[in-house]
Every structure is written in C-alpha cells, then in structure tokens.
Amino acid sequence: MMPKASLRTLLDFHYHHRNEFEDFKIPDPIIVARKWRDKPYFEEVALFCALFAYGNAARIVKFLASIDFELFEGSEEKISKVEFPYYRFQNKDHVYQAFLTLYRIYQNGGLKHIALRGYENGFLQDELFGELKILGAMNAIIKALYENLDSKKLRIKIISKPLSFLFQKPVVHITGHSALKRLCLFLRWMVRKDRIDFGIWEEIHSKDLILPLDTHTFRLARELGLIDYQSYNLKAALLATQALSQFCPDDPVRYDFALYRIGQEKLLKTFLS
C-alpha cells in the first residue's frame, strides 16, 4: 500500500506522461477506433471496439483491424453476405449479429441520443455513491443492443451466452452485478477529452463516469490501497472511482489509462519496493 500523497504523485505523473506522448506503443483497442474518428458512424465503431475489448490486447487489435467498418455505409443485405471473423467466445455469427445490431442503431439515429436519454432519466440514488446517472446511460445502450436484434434474421436463433456476454445485462442492483468494464471504457472514450480520449459527448459530465475495472486493474487497485474490497464487481468499480475522485473530483477516470499501463508494463513492484 502506498501513502495517498505518493500515490497521487505517481498517478498524476503517469497520466500526464502517457497523455502527452499519446502512449500507443503497446496495442490498445482505441487505436483501431481512432482511425474512424471522422466517420459519421464513429460512435458505433467505437462501441464495437469496446465490446470486444477483453482478452489479450494484441489479439483484440488484430481482430478489430480485420473488420471492414465501411460496411456501415452499405446495406443490411451486403452485411449479411460478409463472412466475419470469430473472436474467442464469439463465433462468426455472433460477430455478424453484433455488427448488424450496431448498424441498425446507426441507421435509426445513433448511440448518442439513446445514451443521453438514459443519462437524463437517471438510475437510482445510492446511499454510498449518490445519483448514478451514468448507469441510466449504460442501461439504455444495453437495451438498444437487444432491441435491435432481429429474430427473423438471427442466425443464432436464441440469445446465446456468448452474445449476452458481449452485450452484457442491464443493471438492476449494484451489488452482485458485473463491473461493466467495456461499457465504462466506451463512455470514457466518448466523454473525457484529452490526447487519449475523444470527448465528443459533452452533455455527460466526466465526474459521473465509472472506472473501467477489469481483473488486472482490480488487483492493482487493491495492491495500491485504492480499495479494500474482496469481490470484482460493479461495487468495486464504483469504490475505486470514488477513491480516485479524492485526487481529481471532476475527472477521476483520467487515471484509468495510467493504471492500465502500470499493470500492463508490470511496474507495480518497482513502485512498492
């Protein structure tokens, strides 16, 4: 465990260093997303990249780079004839269905108005964490993903576990729910603005974001003394975000990329020795 003052110094240094030099020498799914920054379907491409952001980073980037996102400019018929690659739990049909779902969302007005409507409607007033408006945005996105599946054209016939893993489940209660890492990551990209993140959804405040917590950053947060919590879930992500807000109340998730790189580059032992 590190003293808070030392931890803040460490995180601030890595945030500014990684941000200043746009630290993409190590594979990251945002590398693929940013290539489509100027396209009108950028947000849908970014969500596709975030949904598949699990597993080995190099393999994620290789898979995402193989997707022809210009298909967003075509028709459903053209998309249906494409043989998509598989990725880990998702076979070719799962990947096809994920792409088609986001294509339909784009055709129907895009992700932003869906997320903003959910954000404004809020979620719940939690005793420990206050009003969690961002979960309203996440639930709205998750609902839209399932609503845009077409049972008539669904090659899988049922919502299989690999597809439900990809789309995730709406939040009803904080306790026991998954950390929603990939949706938190997508919203970080959309809301925060610096040389790493895009910051194109100005209507959502960065103070409302939740740290995209995966098993590696969960372990790192515990070892650094950010949290003292045993379970890897949504509550852990909220606790870690709350701890980081002590250092930057308006933008606690700014430290996510730094934490990710510290863990990825196995630097923790150096800091704690």
Disulfide bonds with the S-S distance in Angstrom:
none
